[in-house]
């Protein structure tokens, strides 16, 4: 999504939770500013969240200080989206 013609930094955050706590973490993710979408998934990770922010620094802050510190989050893997600017 663009904000006044500027491409906003976006990341997908793969989250491992404590066993059986996916619903709790999903509920808490809804309260996190910038976490636009999140879903429980099957596989190596338990949740995938799409996060957007106005700046890369703000994006890093959201992932580091808000998502990674949620209760019952065991680990995360963050993938920064590379936008095609053609």
N, CA, C and O atoms as a GROMACS GRO file, in nm:
protein
  344
    1UNK      N    1   0.085  -0.118   0.000
    1UNK     CA    2   0.000   0.000   0.000
    1UNK      C    3   0.089   0.124   0.000
    1UNK      O    4   0.193   0.127   0.067
    2UNK      N    5   0.049   0.224  -0.074
    2UNK     CA    6   0.124   0.348  -0.080
    2UNK      C    7   0.060   0.453   0.009
    2UNK      O    8  -0.062   0.456   0.024
    3UNK      N    9   0.141   0.537   0.066
    3UNK     CA   10   0.095   0.649   0.147
    3UNK      C   11   0.145   0.774   0.079
    3UNK      O   12   0.264   0.805   0.085
    4UNK      N   13   0.056   0.848   0.015
    4UNK     CA   14   0.090   0.969  -0.058
    4UNK      C   15   0.202   0.943  -0.160
    4UNK      O   16   0.293   1.024  -0.174
    5UNK      N   17   0.195   0.829  -0.229
    5UNK     CA   18   0.292   0.797  -0.332
    5UNK      C   19   0.421   0.735  -0.280
    5UNK      O   20   0.511   0.705  -0.360
    6UNK      N   21   0.433   0.716  -0.150
    6UNK     CA   22   0.554   0.659  -0.092
    6UNK      C   23   0.528   0.512  -0.061
    6UNK      O   24   0.424   0.478  -0.004
    7UNK      N   25   0.620   0.426  -0.098
    7UNK     CA   26   0.605   0.284  -0.069
    7UNK      C   27   0.639   0.262   0.078
    7UNK      O   28   0.748   0.296   0.124
    8UNK      N   29   0.544   0.205   0.150
    8UNK     CA   30   0.563   0.181   0.293
    8UNK      C   31   0.639   0.051   0.315
    8UNK      O   32   0.608  -0.050   0.253
    9UNK      N   33   0.739   0.053   0.405
    9UNK     CA   34   0.809  -0.072   0.438
    9UNK      C   35   0.711  -0.177   0.489
    9UNK      O   36   0.623  -0.148   0.571
   10UNK      N   37   0.728  -0.298   0.440
   10UNK     CA   38   0.640  -0.410   0.475
   10UNK      C   39   0.724  -0.532   0.508
   10UNK      O   40   0.830  -0.553   0.449
   11UNK      N   41   0.676  -0.611   0.602
   11UNK     CA   42   0.744  -0.737   0.635
   11UNK      C   43   0.641  -0.844   0.664
   11UNK      O   44   0.530  -0.815   0.709
   12UNK      N   45   0.679  -0.967   0.639
   12UNK     CA   46   0.602  -1.081   0.684
   12UNK      C   47   0.678  -1.140   0.802
   12UNK      O   48   0.798  -1.166   0.792
   13UNK      N   49   0.609  -1.160   0.912
   13UNK     CA   50   0.672  -1.213   1.032
   13UNK      C   51   0.615  -1.352   1.057
   13UNK      O   52   0.494  -1.368   1.077
   14UNK      N   53   0.703  -1.452   1.057
   14UNK     CA   54   0.664  -1.590   1.086
   14UNK      C   55   0.687  -1.611   1.236
   14UNK      O   56   0.794  -1.581   1.287
   15UNK      N   57   0.586  -1.661   1.304
   15UNK     CA   58   0.589  -1.666   1.450
   15UNK      C   59   0.569  -1.809   1.499
   15UNK      O   60   0.477  -1.878   1.455
   16UNK      N   61   0.654  -1.852   1.592
   16UNK     CA   62   0.634  -1.976   1.666
   16UNK      C   63   0.580  -1.938   1.803
   16UNK      O   64   0.633  -1.849   1.869
   17UNK      N   65   0.475  -2.008   1.845
   17UNK     CA   66   0.414  -1.980   1.975
   17UNK      C   67   0.431  -2.101   2.067
   17UNK      O   68   0.471  -2.209   2.023
   18UNK      N   69   0.400  -2.081   2.192
   18UNK     CA   70   0.391  -2.194   2.283
   18UNK      C   71   0.277  -2.284   2.235
   18UNK      O   72   0.181  -2.234   2.176
   19UNK      N   73   0.287  -2.412   2.258
   19UNK     CA   74   0.188  -2.508   2.210
   19UNK      C   75   0.049  -2.470   2.260
   19UNK      O   76   0.027  -2.449   2.380
   20UNK      N   77  -0.046  -2.462   2.165
   20UNK     CA   78  -0.185  -2.435   2.199
   20UNK      C   79  -0.219  -2.290   2.225
   20UNK      O   80  -0.331  -2.260   2.266
   21UNK      N   81  -0.125  -2.198   2.202
   21UNK     CA   82  -0.152  -2.057   2.235
   21UNK      C   83  -0.169  -1.970   2.110
   21UNK      O   84  -0.163  -1.847   2.119
   22UNK      N   85  -0.191  -2.031   1.996
   22UNK     CA   86  -0.204  -1.954   1.873
   22UNK      C   87  -0.317  -1.851   1.880
   22UNK      O   88  -0.300  -1.737   1.838
   23UNK      N   89  -0.431  -1.890   1.934
   23UNK     CA   90  -0.545  -1.798   1.943
   23UNK      C   91  -0.513  -1.678   2.032
   23UNK      O   92  -0.551  -1.566   2.000
   24UNK      N   93  -0.443  -1.702   2.142
   24UNK     CA   94  -0.405  -1.592   2.232
   24UNK      C   95  -0.313  -1.493   2.162
   24UNK      O   96  -0.330  -1.372   2.174
   25UNK      N   97  -0.215  -1.546   2.090
   25UNK     CA   98  -0.120  -1.459   2.020
   25UNK      C   99  -0.190  -1.384   1.907
   25UNK      O  100  -0.166  -1.265   1.888
   26UNK      N  101  -0.277  -1.450   1.833
   26UNK     CA  102  -0.353  -1.383   1.727
   26UNK      C  103  -0.436  -1.268   1.784
   26UNK      O  104  -0.444  -1.161   1.724
   27UNK      N  105  -0.497  -1.290   1.898
   27UNK     CA  106  -0.578  -1.186   1.963
   27UNK      C  107  -0.491  -1.066   2.001
   27UNK      O  108  -0.532  -0.951   1.984
   28UNK      N  109  -0.372  -1.092   2.052
   28UNK     CA  110  -0.280  -0.984   2.091
   28UNK      C  111  -0.224  -0.911   1.968
   28UNK      O  112  -0.201  -0.790   1.973
   29UNK      N  113  -0.202  -0.984   1.860
   29UNK     CA  114  -0.151  -0.922   1.737
   29UNK      C  115  -0.248  -0.818   1.682
   29UNK      O  116  -0.205  -0.718   1.624
   30UNK      N  117  -0.378  -0.840   1.701
   30UNK     CA  118  -0.477  -0.744   1.653
   30UNK      C  119  -0.461  -0.608   1.720
   30UNK      O  120  -0.507  -0.507   1.666
   31UNK      N  121  -0.398  -0.603   1.836
   31UNK     CA  122  -0.378  -0.479   1.911
   31UNK      C  123  -0.249  -0.408   1.871
   31UNK      O  124  -0.226  -0.294   1.912
   32UNK      N  125  -0.165  -0.472   1.794
   32UNK     CA  126  -0.034  -0.416   1.757
   32UNK      C  127  -0.049  -0.324   1.637
   32UNK      O  128  -0.093  -0.366   1.530
   33UNK      N  129  -0.013  -0.199   1.655
   33UNK     CA  130  -0.015  -0.101   1.547
   33UNK      C  131   0.076  -0.148   1.434
   33UNK      O  132   0.191  -0.185   1.457
   34UNK      N  133   0.025  -0.147   1.313
   34UNK     CA  134   0.104  -0.188   1.197
   34UNK      C  135   0.087  -0.333   1.157
   34UNK      O  136   0.117  -0.370   1.044
   35UNK      N  137   0.039  -0.417   1.249
   35UNK     CA  138   0.014  -0.557   1.216
   35UNK      C  139  -0.121  -0.562   1.145
   35UNK      O  140  -0.226  -0.573   1.208
   36UNK      N  141  -0.116  -0.555   1.012
   36UNK     CA  142  -0.237  -0.539   0.932
   36UNK      C  143  -0.316  -0.668   0.912
   36UNK      O  144  -0.438  -0.665   0.895
   37UNK      N  145  -0.246  -0.779   0.915
   37UNK     CA  146  -0.312  -0.906   0.885
   37UNK      C  147  -0.233  -1.017   0.954
   37UNK      O  148  -0.110  -1.013   0.955
   38UNK      N  149  -0.302  -1.114   1.010
   38UNK     CA  150  -0.232  -1.228   1.069
   38UNK      C  151  -0.322  -1.352   1.059
   38UNK      O  152  -0.444  -1.343   1.068
   39UNK      N  153  -0.257  -1.466   1.040
   39UNK     CA  154  -0.331  -1.592   1.023
   39UNK      C  155  -0.255  -1.705   1.089
   39UNK      O  156  -0.132  -1.708   1.087
   40UNK      N  157  -0.329  -1.799   1.148
   40UNK     CA  158  -0.269  -1.923   1.196
   40UNK      C  159  -0.243  -2.011   1.074
   40UNK      O  160  -0.324  -2.016   0.981
   41UNK      N  161  -0.130  -2.080   1.073
   41UNK     CA  162  -0.092  -2.164   0.960
   41UNK      C  163  -0.039  -2.298   1.012
   41UNK      O  164   0.002  -2.309   1.127
   42UNK      N  165  -0.041  -2.399   0.924
   42UNK     CA  166   0.018  -2.529   0.955
   42UNK      C  167   0.160  -2.530   0.900
   42UNK      O  168   0.188  -2.468   0.798
   43UNK      N  169   0.247  -2.600   0.968
   43UNK     CA  170   0.385  -2.613   0.920
   43UNK      C  171   0.483  -2.579   1.030
   43UNK      O  172   0.454  -2.592   1.149
   44UNK      N  173   0.600  -2.536   0.989
   44UNK     CA  174   0.707  -2.505   1.084
   44UNK      C  175   0.670  -2.390   1.176
   44UNK      O  176   0.706  -2.389   1.294
   45UNK      N  177   0.597  -2.292   1.123
   45UNK     CA  178   0.555  -2.176   1.202
   45UNK      C  179   0.407  -2.187   1.233
   45UNK      O  180   0.333  -2.258   1.164
   46UNK      N  181   0.363  -2.115   1.335
   46UNK     CA  182   0.224  -2.121   1.380
   46UNK      C  183   0.139  -2.006   1.329
   46UNK      O  184   0.019  -2.021   1.309
   47UNK      N  185   0.202  -1.890   1.307
   47UNK     CA  186   0.131  -1.769   1.266
   47UNK      C  187   0.214  -1.695   1.163
   47UNK      O  188   0.337  -1.690   1.173
   48UNK      N  189   0.147  -1.635   1.065
   48UNK     CA  190   0.211  -1.544   0.971
   48UNK      C  191   0.140  -1.409   0.986
   48UNK      O  192   0.018  -1.401   0.982
   49UNK      N  193   0.220  -1.302   1.004
   49UNK     CA  194   0.164  -1.168   1.017
   49UNK      C  195   0.226  -1.076   0.913
   49UNK      O  196   0.346  -1.084   0.885
   50UNK      N  197   0.143  -0.988   0.855
   50UNK     CA  198   0.193  -0.886   0.762
   50UNK      C  199   0.196  -0.754   0.839
   50UNK      O  200   0.096  -0.712   0.898
   51UNK      N  201   0.311  -0.691   0.838
   51UNK     CA  202   0.332  -0.569   0.916
   51UNK      C  203   0.377  -0.457   0.823
   51UNK      O  204   0.463  -0.477   0.737
   52UNK      N  205   0.317  -0.338   0.840
   52UNK     CA  206   0.356  -0.220   0.763
   52UNK      C  207   0.381  -0.104   0.857
   52UNK      O  208   0.324  -0.095   0.965
   53UNK      N  209   0.470  -0.014   0.813
   53UNK     CA  210   0.501   0.104   0.892
   53UNK      C  211   0.543   0.217   0.798
   53UNK      O  212   0.571   0.193   0.680
   54UNK      N  213   0.547   0.338   0.850
   54UNK     CA  214   0.585   0.454   0.768
   54UNK      C  215   0.733   0.455   0.735
   54UNK      O  216   0.772   0.506   0.630
   55UNK      N  217   0.816   0.400   0.823
   55UNK     CA  218   0.961   0.398   0.801
   55UNK      C  219   1.016   0.260   0.835
   55UNK      O  220   0.951   0.181   0.904
   56UNK      N  221   1.134   0.232   0.787
   56UNK     CA  222   1.199   0.105   0.819
   56UNK      C  223   1.231   0.097   0.968
   56UNK      O  224   1.220  -0.010   1.029
   57UNK      N  225   1.271   0.210   1.028
   57UNK     CA  226   1.297   0.211   1.172
   57UNK      C  227   1.173   0.176   1.252
   57UNK      O  228   1.180   0.102   1.350
   58UNK      N  229   1.059   0.230   1.212
   58UNK     CA  230   0.933   0.201   1.281
   58UNK      C  231   0.895   0.054   1.263
   58UNK      O  232   0.846  -0.009   1.356
   59UNK      N  233   0.919   0.000   1.144
   59UNK     CA  234   0.892  -0.141   1.118
   59UNK      C  235   0.975  -0.228   1.211
   59UNK      O  236   0.923  -0.322   1.272
   60UNK      N  237   1.104  -0.198   1.221
   60UNK     CA  238   1.193  -0.274   1.310
   60UNK      C  239   1.147  -0.263   1.455
   60UNK      O  240   1.152  -0.361   1.530
   61UNK      N  241   1.103  -0.145   1.494
   61UNK     CA  242   1.055  -0.123   1.631
   61UNK      C  243   0.931  -0.209   1.660
   61UNK      O  244   0.922  -0.270   1.767
   62UNK      N  245   0.837  -0.213   1.567
   62UNK     CA  246   0.716  -0.293   1.585
   62UNK      C  247   0.750  -0.441   1.603
   62UNK      O  248   0.699  -0.507   1.693
   63UNK      N  249   0.838  -0.491   1.516
   63UNK     CA  250   0.874  -0.634   1.523
   63UNK      C  251   0.951  -0.663   1.651
   63UNK      O  252   0.920  -0.759   1.721
   64UNK      N  253   1.051  -0.582   1.681
   64UNK     CA  254   1.140  -0.608   1.794
   64UNK      C  255   1.073  -0.585   1.929
   64UNK      O  256   1.084  -0.669   2.019
   65UNK      N  257   1.006  -0.474   1.943
   65UNK     CA  258   0.955  -0.434   2.074
   65UNK      C  259   0.810  -0.468   2.099
   65UNK      O  260   0.766  -0.468   2.214
   66UNK      N  261   0.732  -0.498   1.994
   66UNK     CA  262   0.591  -0.530   2.014
   66UNK      C  263   0.562  -0.678   1.986
   66UNK      O  264   0.509  -0.747   2.073
   67UNK      N  265   0.597  -0.726   1.869
   67UNK     CA  266   0.560  -0.862   1.833
   67UNK      C  267   0.647  -0.965   1.905
   67UNK      O  268   0.595  -1.061   1.963
   68UNK      N  269   0.778  -0.947   1.902
   68UNK     CA  270   0.867  -1.046   1.964
   68UNK      C  271   0.849  -1.055   2.114
   68UNK      O  272   0.884  -1.157   2.175
   69UNK      N  273   0.796  -0.951   2.175
   69UNK     CA  274   0.779  -0.950   2.320
   69UNK      C  275   0.638  -0.988   2.365
   69UNK      O  276   0.607  -0.981   2.484
   70UNK      N  277   0.553  -1.028   2.272
   70UNK     CA  278   0.420  -1.075   2.311
   70UNK      C  279   0.434  -1.202   2.396
   70UNK      O  280   0.519  -1.287   2.370
   71UNK      N  281   0.348  -1.211   2.496
   71UNK     CA  282   0.346  -1.330   2.580
   71UNK      C  283   0.316  -1.451   2.493
   71UNK      O  284   0.229  -1.445   2.406
   72UNK      N  285   0.386  -1.558   2.514
   72UNK     CA  286   0.368  -1.688   2.447
   72UNK      C  287   0.428  -1.693   2.306
   72UNK      O  288   0.408  -1.792   2.236
   73UNK      N  289   0.501  -1.590   2.264
   73UNK     CA  290   0.578  -1.596   2.139
   73UNK      C  291   0.714  -1.656   2.173
   73UNK      O  292   0.787  -1.603   2.256
   74UNK      N  293   0.747  -1.767   2.107
   74UNK     CA  294   0.875  -1.835   2.133
   74UNK      C  295   0.986  -1.785   2.041
   74UNK      O  296   1.099  -1.767   2.084
   75UNK      N  297   0.952  -1.764   1.912
   75UNK     CA  298   1.053  -1.717   1.817
   75UNK      C  299   0.984  -1.656   1.696
   75UNK      O  300   0.866  -1.679   1.671
   76UNK      N  301   1.062  -1.576   1.622
   76UNK     CA  302   1.009  -1.515   1.499
   76UNK      C  303   1.114  -1.522   1.389
   76UNK      O  304   1.233  -1.537   1.415
   77UNK      N  305   1.067  -1.510   1.267
   77UNK     CA  306   1.153  -1.494   1.150
   77UNK      C  307   1.089  -1.383   1.068
   77UNK      O  308   0.974  -1.394   1.027
   78UNK      N  309   1.164  -1.277   1.044
   78UNK     CA  310   1.110  -1.161   0.973
   78UNK      C  311   1.166  -1.156   0.831
   78UNK      O  312   1.286  -1.168   0.810
   79UNK      N  313   1.074  -1.139   0.736
   79UNK     CA  314   1.113  -1.127   0.595
   79UNK      C  315   1.066  -0.991   0.545
   79UNK      O  316   0.947  -0.965   0.534
   80UNK      N  317   1.163  -0.905   0.514
   80UNK     CA  318   1.133  -0.771   0.464
   80UNK      C  319   1.097  -0.782   0.316
   80UNK      O  320   1.168  -0.846   0.239
   81UNK      N  321   0.986  -0.720   0.276
   81UNK     CA  322   0.941  -0.724   0.137
   81UNK      C  323   1.028  -0.632   0.052
   81UNK      O  324   1.054  -0.517   0.088
   82UNK      N  325   1.072  -0.684  -0.062
   82UNK     CA  326   1.146  -0.604  -0.160
   82UNK      C  327   1.046  -0.562  -0.267
   82UNK      O  328   0.995  -0.646  -0.341
   83UNK      N  329   1.019  -0.435  -0.275
   83UNK     CA  330   0.922  -0.384  -0.372
   83UNK      C  331   0.985  -0.370  -0.509
   83UNK      O  332   1.100  -0.327  -0.521
   84UNK      N  333   0.911  -0.406  -0.612
   84UNK     CA  334   0.953  -0.384  -0.749
   84UNK      C  335   0.917  -0.240  -0.786
   84UNK      O  336   0.799  -0.206  -0.789
   85UNK      N  337   1.015  -0.156  -0.813
   85UNK     CA  338   0.990  -0.014  -0.833
   85UNK      C  339   0.989   0.026  -0.980
   85UNK      O  340   1.008   0.143  -1.012
   86UNK      N  341   0.966  -0.068  -1.068
   86UNK     CA  342   0.962  -0.037  -1.211
   86UNK      C  343   0.834   0.031  -1.248
   86UNK      O  344   0.814   0.064  -1.365
   0.00000   0.00000   0.00000
